[in-house]
Amino acid sequence: MISLAHAQAAAPATPGLTDFLPLIIIFILFWFMLIRPQMKRAKEQKKMLSDLTKGDEVVTASGQVGKVTKLGEQYVALEIADGVITHVQKQAIQTLLPKGTIKSL
């Protein structure tokens, strides 16, 4: 008769900090290189839109350059040429230009 030999069960390895260290480092790099700059840019964009006034010269996300003639809650009226007024969503305004930029174009 052959008796079966049973090996002693190995103790389960407990995960330590060193096992998660690469993941923690990757998350920190993502935070400082991707997430934080995006949050900062979104905050600046929101401030720029809230400070927008009549007469400001802006560039929209589609590339239109115009002067703000009327402000609403959701929409802005832009004068893109003499007597030509378009209405765009406020969130579509991407950049605030210095005064006199449109005349130099």
C-alpha positions in Angstrom: 0.0 0.0 0.0 1.2 3.4 -0.9 0.3 6.2 1.6 -0.4 9.7 0.3 2.0 12.3 1.4 0.4 15.7 2.0 2.4 18.8 2.0 1.8 21.4 4.6 -0.3 24.3 3.2 1.8 27.5 2.6 0.9 30.5 4.6 -1.0 33.1 2.5 1.1 36.1 1.6 -0.2 39.3 3.0 0.0 42.2 0.5 2.2 45.0 1.8 2.8 48.5 0.9 5.6 47.5 -1.5 3.1 45.6 -3.6 1.0 48.7 -4.2 3.8 51.1 -4.5 4.0 51.1 -8.3 0.2 51.8 -8.5 0.5 54.6 -6.0 3.4 56.2 -7.9 1.4 56.0 -11.2 -1.6 57.6 -9.6 0.5 60.4 -8.2 2.1 61.0 -11.7 -1.3 61.1 -13.3 -2.5 63.5 -10.7 0.3 66.0 -11.2 0.6 65.6 -15.0 -3.0 65.2 -16.2 -5.7 65.7 -13.6 -4.4 68.8 -11.8 -3.6 70.9 -14.9 -7.1 70.1 -16.4 -8.8 71.2 -13.2 -6.8 74.4 -13.1 -7.6 75.1 -16.8 -11.4 74.4 -16.2 -11.3 76.8 -13.2 -9.7 79.6 -15.3 -12.2 79.0 -18.1 -15.1 79.2 -15.7 -13.8 82.5 -14.3 -13.2 83.9 -17.7 -16.8 83.2 -18.7 -18.2 84.7 -15.6 -16.2 87.9 -16.0 -17.2 88.3 -19.7 -18.7 91.7 -20.5 -20.2 93.5 -23.4 -17.5 94.7 -25.8 -15.0 92.0 -25.1 -13.3 90.4 -28.1 -13.3 86.6 -28.1 -12.6 83.5 -30.1 -15.0 80.6 -30.1 -14.2 76.9 -30.1 -15.0 76.8 -33.9 -12.5 79.6 -34.6 -14.9 82.6 -35.0 -13.5 85.9 -33.9 -16.1 88.4 -32.7 -17.1 91.1 -30.3 -19.6 90.4 -27.6 -22.8 92.5 -28.1 -25.2 90.8 -25.8 -24.9 88.4 -22.8 -27.4 85.9 -21.6 -27.4 83.1 -19.2 -26.7 80.4 -21.8 -26.0 82.3 -25.0 -23.9 85.2 -26.2 -24.4 87.4 -29.3 -21.2 88.0 -31.2 -20.7 90.6 -33.9 -18.4 88.8 -36.4 -18.6 91.5 -39.0 -20.2 94.9 -39.4 -23.9 94.2 -38.8 -23.5 90.4 -38.8 -24.5 89.0 -35.4 -24.4 85.3 -34.5 -25.6 83.6 -31.3 -23.3 81.0 -29.7 -23.4 79.1 -26.5 -21.4 80.7 -23.7 -19.4 77.6 -23.2 -18.2 77.8 -26.8 -16.1 80.8 -26.0 -12.6 79.7 -25.7 -10.3 82.7 -25.5 -10.6 86.3 -24.5 -8.6 88.6 -26.8 -7.0 91.9 -26.0 -8.9 95.0 -27.1 -8.3 96.1 -30.7 -7.3 92.6 -31.9 -10.2 92.4 -34.4 -9.2 95.7 -36.1 -5.6 94.4 -36.6 -6.9 91.2 -38.4 
